Amino acid sequence: GVWRQTRALLFKNCLIKCRTKKSSVQEVLFPLFFLFWLILMSMMHPHRKFDEVANTDLGPLDTSVLVNFVIGYTPPTALAREIMKKVAFDNFEDGLITEEYLSEEELEEASFLKPSNFVGVVFKDSMSYQLRFHDSIAMSSIYTESR
């Protein structure tokens, strides 16, 4: 029955492994070599541990830097409008200039036209976004590990 077939298959596999010693040794040594290589690489580039920063009062926000500052966002959904309204008017007395764009392409074109005072916000879903500056993209993240 089943026991005889299992025993015959095990015996066949043992014969194959004994006859092909080179490939059998390679099957064992290659994973060990790669494991050693990974351990060596992780030891060469350890994770950085940063100390906690004590809570300090940063003082009032200097809004003179944000004069004529434009924040563009896309897509123009109700949630995005609500978030940008809150950013513009709840935190600043005069309010920031916010502009909505229908697509990311329009947002990129606007960033090329006014690169010094423009920041783009692309809402991916209700919980994530990307900040787009003239020459780079900043991902929203709470914690970033080392490579």
C-alpha positions as CSV (number, residue, x, y, z in Angstrom):
1,G,0.0,0.0,0.0
2,V,0.9,3.5,0.8
3,W,3.8,2.5,3.1
4,R,5.6,0.5,0.4
5,Q,5.2,3.3,-2.1
6,T,6.5,5.9,0.3
7,R,9.5,3.7,1.2
8,A,10.3,3.0,-2.4
9,L,10.1,6.8,-3.2
10,L,12.4,7.6,-0.2
11,F,14.9,4.9,-1.4
12,K,14.8,6.2,-4.9
13,N,15.5,9.8,-3.7
14,C,18.4,8.6,-1.5
15,L,19.9,6.8,-4.5
16,I,19.6,9.9,-6.6
17,K,21.3,12.0,-3.9
18,C,24.1,9.5,-3.5
19,R,24.8,9.4,-7.2
20,T,24.7,13.2,-7.7
21,K,26.9,14.3,-4.8
22,K,28.0,17.6,-6.4
23,S,24.4,18.9,-6.8
24,S,23.5,17.6,-3.3
25,V,26.4,19.5,-1.7
26,Q,25.4,22.6,-3.7
27,E,21.8,22.3,-2.5
28,V,23.1,22.5,1.1
29,L,26.0,25.0,0.7
30,F,24.4,27.7,-1.5
31,P,21.7,28.6,1.1
32,L,24.3,28.7,3.8
33,F,26.5,30.9,1.7
34,F,23.7,33.3,1.0
35,L,22.7,33.3,4.6
36,F,26.3,34.2,5.6
37,W,26.3,36.9,2.9
38,L,23.1,38.5,4.3
39,I,24.4,38.4,7.9
40,L,27.6,40.0,6.7
41,M,25.7,42.8,4.8
42,S,23.4,43.5,7.8
43,M,26.5,43.8,10.1
44,M,28.1,46.2,7.7
45,H,25.0,48.5,7.6
46,P,23.4,48.3,11.0
47,H,20.0,50.0,11.8
48,R,20.4,53.4,13.3
49,K,18.7,53.9,16.6
50,F,17.7,57.5,17.3
51,D,17.1,58.8,20.9
52,E,13.9,60.3,21.9
53,V,13.6,64.1,21.6
54,A,12.1,65.8,24.7
55,N,8.9,67.8,24.2
56,T,9.8,71.5,23.8
57,D,7.7,74.6,23.1
58,L,8.7,75.6,19.5
59,G,7.0,79.0,19.9
60,P,4.6,80.6,17.4
61,L,4.8,79.8,13.8
62,D,6.4,82.4,11.6
63,T,3.8,83.0,8.9
64,S,5.8,85.6,7.1
65,V,7.6,82.8,5.3
66,L,4.3,81.5,3.9
67,V,3.2,84.7,2.2
68,N,2.0,83.9,-1.4
69,F,2.5,80.2,-0.7
70,V,0.3,78.0,-2.9
71,I,-0.8,74.4,-2.1
72,G,-2.2,72.5,-5.0
73,Y,-4.0,69.2,-4.5
74,T,-5.6,66.4,-6.5
75,P,-8.0,64.7,-6.8
76,P,-10.7,67.2,-5.9
77,T,-12.8,65.0,-3.6
78,A,-15.0,66.2,-0.8
79,L,-12.6,64.8,1.8
80,A,-9.6,66.4,0.1
81,R,-11.4,69.8,0.0
82,E,-12.3,69.5,3.7
83,I,-8.7,68.6,4.7
84,M,-7.2,71.4,2.6
85,K,-9.7,73.9,4.0
86,K,-8.7,72.9,7.5
87,V,-5.0,73.2,6.7
88,A,-5.5,76.7,5.1
89,F,-7.8,78.4,7.5
90,D,-7.6,76.7,10.9
91,N,-3.8,77.1,11.2
92,F,-3.2,80.5,9.6
93,E,-4.8,83.8,10.1
94,D,-4.8,84.9,6.5
95,G,-5.2,81.4,5.1
96,L,-3.0,79.8,2.5
97,I,-3.8,79.7,-1.1
98,T,-5.1,76.3,-2.1
99,E,-5.8,75.2,-5.7
100,E,-7.4,72.0,-6.8
101,Y,-6.4,70.2,-9.9
102,L,-8.2,67.4,-11.8
103,S,-5.2,65.3,-12.4
104,E,-1.6,64.8,-11.4
105,E,-0.4,66.0,-14.8
106,E,-2.1,69.4,-14.2
107,L,-0.6,69.5,-10.8
108,E,2.9,68.9,-12.2
109,E,2.4,71.6,-14.9
110,A,1.5,74.1,-12.2
111,S,4.5,73.1,-10.1
112,F,6.8,73.9,-13.1
113,L,5.1,77.3,-13.6
114,K,5.6,78.5,-10.0
115,P,8.4,76.3,-8.5
116,S,9.6,78.5,-5.7
117,N,6.3,78.8,-3.7
118,F,4.3,75.7,-4.8
119,V,3.7,72.4,-3.0
120,G,1.5,69.7,-4.5
121,V,-0.5,67.2,-2.4
122,V,-1.7,64.0,-4.1
123,F,-4.2,62.1,-2.0
124,K,-3.8,58.4,-2.7
125,D,-6.8,57.4,-0.5
126,S,-8.4,58.7,2.6
127,M,-5.4,57.8,4.8
128,S,-2.3,58.4,2.6
129,Y,-0.9,61.2,0.5
130,Q,2.3,62.3,-1.3
131,L,3.9,65.7,-1.2
132,R,5.2,66.9,-4.5
133,F,7.8,69.6,-4.6
134,H,9.3,71.1,-7.8
135,D,12.1,68.6,-8.0
136,S,11.2,65.7,-5.7
137,I,8.4,63.6,-4.2
138,A,8.1,63.1,-0.4
139,M,6.3,60.1,0.8
140,S,4.1,60.3,4.0
141,S,5.5,58.0,6.6
142,I,5.5,57.7,10.4
143,Y,8.6,55.6,10.7
144,T,11.3,55.0,8.1
145,E,13.9,52.2,8.6
146,S,17.4,52.3,7.2
147,R,17.9,50.4,3.9
